[in-house]
Amino acid sequence: MCPSAGAVSWGVRTLVVGAGIFGVTAARELRARGAEVVLLDPGPVPHVAAASTDISKVVRREYGADAPYTAWMDDALQGFRRWNSELGDTLFHETGVLFMSGAPLAEGGFEADSLALLEARGAAVHRVTRDQVAARFPGWAASPLPEGLHDEAGGWVESGRLVGRLAELAVAEGVVMRQGRALRLLERAGRIVGVAIASEHEHEHEHADEVVLCMGAWTTDLVPSLAVTLRAVAQPVFHLRPREPALFEGGRFPVFGADIARAGWYGFPLHPHAGVVKVAHHGAGLPLHPDSPARVVGPADIARLRGFLGATFPALADAELVHTRACMYSDTADGHLLIARDPERAGLTVAAGDSGHAFKFAPLLGRWIADAALETAAPPARFAWRSPAPTPAPEPGRTPAPATPPPTGDAARARD
Ligand SMILES: Cc1cc2nc3c(=O)[nH]c(=O)nc-3n(C[C@H](O)[C@H](O)[C@H](O)COP(=O)(O)OP(=O)(O)OC[C@H]3O[C@@H](n4cnc5c(N)ncnc54)[C@H](O)[C@@H]3O)c2cc1C
């Protein structure tokens, strides 16, 4: 999807720091609007430690009763479909999505509210029972979850591969990729004029008219004052090799949320290339710096996984665990992204606060971030610069304030 031809800003020197999905989409959009763009990342891109770098991310439009996210997701779905044809590669797999609830659907619940809102929008969604799900998806035969919704739209995207392809396109469009780590912001007369960089051999300065930070969970390294707004939190991801792979193939096993707003579990069909079933958990998570050695998935996480699989997918309960990953959220208290200019220092825009659910907005992120950086339009109000009172760590399965469900990694503001 070619970046939009929004208001042009010929010759504005823009430095984008961080080449995850926020950074590569912003860099392409800024370039399309005529800016000179340098995209800085320690690399190689996609960076192995980045939240965007994974084999899969959920792409769904279920957001409980939250109308703006639901509407944006209809646009984003179109964007992912266009990327498949433009890239000549199916990186977005539209398998449909299934969200099963731990209790009969009731107003106020993530699944019920999503169903009601999507039905009101005329979407192809269906209320489903446990037996209907088991009949269609044999891998769900033993699931105790009584009711939910199935959506024909949505599915999953090969996130790391998509970041890699978009970065290649960015370079072809004239974005200059620089390998290095930003150490600190350079300020002159109250304006941000660049960053100091540690690259392989030396420290140097990269100057720019506009600096756009897309550093995810690392953002407070360069803007410590945002520590009241952004919290880096690790969440566990598991890759399992099933004994009966056919049971979990796409078409026979959808992208799912299993009582996601309460229990926090979600997962994917068998990955066609990796040959694994990815399952992940959205919960309170482990607050830590993304470079911390403590960023690992521990025995307690694995025990909780085995408990969940035993109760819901017995055919996966003893599957070989071939990989784990502690992936980082840049969390906000209200679960909304942060895409805004620094109100105190000109020349600086920050795009972070993904709260575990922003990858699915990839087709829209570049426009939102470029609008903020070039002041061509106000990003959605809920992404404004804010410093809310710190809130206590949420319980597992939390549902961020706005939308009922987890936003979570892809747990239903529903945070994913
Ligand atoms: C477990 C988990 C599951 C998730 N599941 C989903 C899902 O199913 N669906 C969904 O929509 N979203 C999901 N998300 C959220 C999604 O991954 C994020 O919203 C998105 O990837 C954030 O992208 P980003 O570009 O902000 O950050 P990142 O991808 O982390 O990129 C930040 C980049 O900044 C670079 N950087 C850091 N410090 C510096 C520095 N000093 N100088 C230069 N560069 C620097 C890093 O190298 C990195 O490349 C999930 C997240 C997690 C953690």
The ligand as an SDF file (V2000), in Angstrom:
LIG
                    3D

 53 58  0  0  0  0  0  0  0  0999 V2000
    3.7660  -10.8490   23.3500 C   0  0  0  0  0  0  0  0  0  0  0  0
    3.2270   -9.8310   22.3970 C   0  0  0  0  0  0  0  0  0  0  0  0
    2.2110  -10.1990   21.5580 C   0  0  0  0  0  0  0  0  0  0  0  0
    1.6400   -9.2560   20.7060 C   0  0  0  0  0  0  0  0  0  0  0  0
    0.6380   -9.6590   19.8960 N   0  0  0  0  0  0  0  0  0  0  0  0
    0.0750   -8.7490   19.0770 C   0  0  0  0  0  0  0  0  0  0  0  0
   -0.9530   -9.1610   18.1990 C   0  0  0  0  0  0  0  0  0  0  0  0
   -1.2880  -10.3430   18.1640 O   0  0  0  0  0  0  0  0  0  0  0  0
   -1.5390   -8.2120   17.4110 N   0  0  0  0  0  0  0  0  0  0  0  0
   -1.1500   -6.8980   17.4420 C   0  0  0  0  0  0  0  0  0  0  0  0
   -1.7470   -6.0870   16.7470 O   0  0  0  0  0  0  0  0  0  0  0  0
   -0.1480   -6.4840   18.2540 N   0  0  0  0  0  0  0  0  0  0  0  0
    0.4580   -7.3810   19.0550 C   0  0  0  0  0  0  0  0  0  0  0  0
    1.4740   -6.9990   19.8660 N   0  0  0  0  0  0  0  0  0  0  0  0
    1.8890   -5.5950   19.8600 C   0  0  0  0  0  0  0  0  0  0  0  0
    2.8690   -5.2980   18.7390 C   0  0  0  0  0  0  0  0  0  0  0  0
    3.9040   -6.2370   18.7360 O   0  0  0  0  0  0  0  0  0  0  0  0
    3.3790   -3.8920   18.9400 C   0  0  0  0  0  0  0  0  0  0  0  0
    2.3080   -3.0280   19.0300 O   0  0  0  0  0  0  0  0  0  0  0  0
    4.3330   -3.3940   17.8560 C   0  0  0  0  0  0  0  0  0  0  0  0
    5.1530   -4.4040   17.3860 O   0  0  0  0  0  0  0  0  0  0  0  0
    5.1510   -2.2470   18.4160 C   0  0  0  0  0  0  0  0  0  0  0  0
    6.0030   -1.7750   17.4090 O   0  0  0  0  0  0  0  0  0  0  0  0
    7.0860   -0.6450   17.6960 P   0  0  0  0  0  0  0  0  0  0  0  0
    7.6350   -0.2890   16.3670 O   0  0  0  0  0  0  0  0  0  0  0  0
    6.5010    0.4090   18.5530 O   0  0  0  0  0  0  0  0  0  0  0  0
    8.1760   -1.3410   18.6370 O   0  0  0  0  0  0  0  0  0  0  0  0
    9.2890   -2.4240   18.2990 P   0  0  0  0  0  0  0  0  0  0  0  0
    8.8200   -3.3800   17.2820 O   0  0  0  0  0  0  0  0  0  0  0  0
    9.7600   -2.9600   19.5930 O   0  0  0  0  0  0  0  0  0  0  0  0
   10.4610   -1.5560   17.5950 O   0  0  0  0  0  0  0  0  0  0  0  0
   11.2450   -0.6660   18.3310 C   0  0  0  0  0  0  0  0  0  0  0  0
   12.5630   -0.5350   17.5790 C   0  0  0  0  0  0  0  0  0  0  0  0
   13.3350    0.4870   18.2400 O   0  0  0  0  0  0  0  0  0  0  0  0
   14.6900    0.1120   18.1490 C   0  0  0  0  0  0  0  0  0  0  0  0
   15.4430    0.8420   19.1690 N   0  0  0  0  0  0  0  0  0  0  0  0
   15.3660    0.6750   20.5110 C   0  0  0  0  0  0  0  0  0  0  0  0
   16.2250    1.5020   21.1420 N   0  0  0  0  0  0  0  0  0  0  0  0
   16.8570    2.2030   20.1590 C   0  0  0  0  0  0  0  0  0  0  0  0
   17.8510    3.2270   20.1610 C   0  0  0  0  0  0  0  0  0  0  0  0
   18.3620    3.6880   21.3130 N   0  0  0  0  0  0  0  0  0  0  0  0
   18.2720    3.7200   18.9640 N   0  0  0  0  0  0  0  0  0  0  0  0
   17.7530    3.2530   17.7960 C   0  0  0  0  0  0  0  0  0  0  0  0
   16.7860    2.2910   17.7340 N   0  0  0  0  0  0  0  0  0  0  0  0
   16.3560    1.7780   18.9010 C   0  0  0  0  0  0  0  0  0  0  0  0
   14.6720   -1.4010   18.3580 C   0  0  0  0  0  0  0  0  0  0  0  0
   15.8410   -2.0100   17.8480 O   0  0  0  0  0  0  0  0  0  0  0  0
   13.4090   -1.8140   17.5980 C   0  0  0  0  0  0  0  0  0  0  0  0
   13.6950   -2.1980   16.2700 O   0  0  0  0  0  0  0  0  0  0  0  0
    2.0970   -7.9140   20.7030 C   0  0  0  0  0  0  0  0  0  0  0  0
    3.1850   -7.5500   21.5080 C   0  0  0  0  0  0  0  0  0  0  0  0
    3.7470   -8.5000   22.3430 C   0  0  0  0  0  0  0  0  0  0  0  0
    4.8770   -8.0850   23.2100 C   0  0  0  0  0  0  0  0  0  0  0  0
  1  2  1  0
  2  3  1  0
  2 52  2  0
  3  4  2  0
  4  5  1  0
  4 50  1  0
  5  6  2  0
  6  7  1  0
  6 13  1  0
  7  8  2  0
  7  9  1  0
  9 10  1  0
 10 11  2  0
 10 12  1  0
 12 13  2  0
 13 14  1  0
 14 15  1  0
 14 50  1  0
 15 16  1  0
 16 17  1  0
 16 18  1  0
 18 19  1  0
 18 20  1  0
 20 21  1  0
 20 22  1  0
 22 23  1  0
 23 24  1  0
 24 25  2  0
 24 26  1  0
 24 27  1  0
 27 28  1  0
 28 29  2  0
 28 30  1  0
 28 31  1  0
 31 32  1  0
 32 33  1  0
 33 34  1  0
 33 48  1  0
 34 35  1  0
 35 36  1  0
 35 46  1  0
 36 37  1  0
 36 45  1  0
 37 38  2  0
 38 39  1  0
 39 40  1  0
 39 45  2  0
 40 41  1  0
 40 42  2  0
 42 43  1  0
 43 44  2  0
 44 45  1  0
 46 47  1  0
 46 48  1  0
 48 49  1  0
 50 51  2  0
 51 52  1  0
 52 53  1  0
M  END
$$$$
